[in-house]
Amino acid sequence: MSENRSILEAGTVSIVLPAIAFAASLIIPGVLALDYVHVLLAAIWTGTDLFLGFIFYIVISGMDETLRYRIAVRLLPMTMFFIPGVSVIVPVAGYALAVREGIFTLDPLFISILVISAILILLSYSIILTSSIFIYRHNDETNKSEISRRLGIISTAASIQLVLQIAIISLMAYIVVIM
């Protein structure tokens, strides 16, 4: 139980700090703080997905089940709290930033970004979070193979998120440069 408590404590910190930063950036006038929080959290999230989706997947594929099980449990603060949290905070911050800058319109580019953002949130909550909750609830030696399988599912979902994040970054760059 001590391990579960430390998972919850680390997870709480990993989402409370971004949420506080986001709330503060909404209160501060202008776009600088909001832009900083949006870009910083998006970069950390994208880096997390890069690690989980590509680098980590290659590394864990050669590991035995016991080691994958232990790693899955250690990743829970990130996969159960941080990723689902920032999957909402980053798009909302981006929307708030576009509105604050006066560039948000319902043209096909922004609609594409909104749709991709919705898919990112859906992936975070329907796949990454549900698999993480399973790992958290069944965190014992008898479920090693299923936990190992769920870790692979999380890694695959992170890969898909990474591709979608790159698509959003490309669309945003196009909007900033062209519009």
Summary of the structure (lengths in Angstrom):
residues: 179
radius of gyration: 17.5
end to end distance: 53.5
largest distance: 55.9
contacts: 566
relative contact order: 0.15
helix: 89%
strand: 0%
